[in-house]
């Protein structure tokens, strides 16, 4: 048992935890980490430097591949996107979506890629 200046730490343990009981939990939004938002992705896509255009396209293609992988593994519902989509075609759809819906730019870029493609290729009911 540890003692500090004649005090038993076992007696202090409940008091040390007391501040945690009154701490306000952070909102889910504040806890969400994202590498890219729609705003940062659009900035990359609109930048005239070739390395930014490449970064924009590579990010979007990576998101599409990730979504297709999740569908393949049964972790996501199927979508109605064409089987063959070109990288430039997908990039143009996402950029158009982000320009049109400025209110969506604060969301994770990966989400806006999915929403943009679902918007362009909705499933028939």
Residue pairs with C-beta under 8 A, 6 or more apart in sequence:
1 8
1 9
1 10
2 8
2 9
3 9
32 108
34 108
34 109
34 110
35 109
36 59
36 108
36 109
36 110
37 105
37 106
37 107
37 108
37 109
38 98
38 104
38 105
38 106
38 107
38 108
38 109
38 112
39 105
39 106
40 109
41 56
41 59
41 60
41 94
41 98
41 109
41 112
42 95
42 98
42 99
42 105
44 52
44 53
44 55
44 56
44 59
45 52
45 53
45 56
45 91
45 94
45 95
45 98
46 95
47 53
47 56
56 91
56 95
57 87
57 88
57 91
59 109
60 87
60 90
60 91
60 94
60 113
61 87
61 90
63 109
63 110
63 113
63 114
64 85
64 90
64 113
64 117
66 110
67 76
67 79
67 113
67 114
70 76
71 77
71 78
71 79
79 117
79 118
79 121
79 123
80 118
80 121
80 122
80 123
80 124
81 117
81 118
81 121
82 121
90 113
90 117
93 116
93 117
93 120
94 112
94 113
94 116
94 117
96 116
97 104
97 112
97 115
97 116
97 119
97 120
98 104
98 105
98 112
98 116
104 112
104 115
105 112
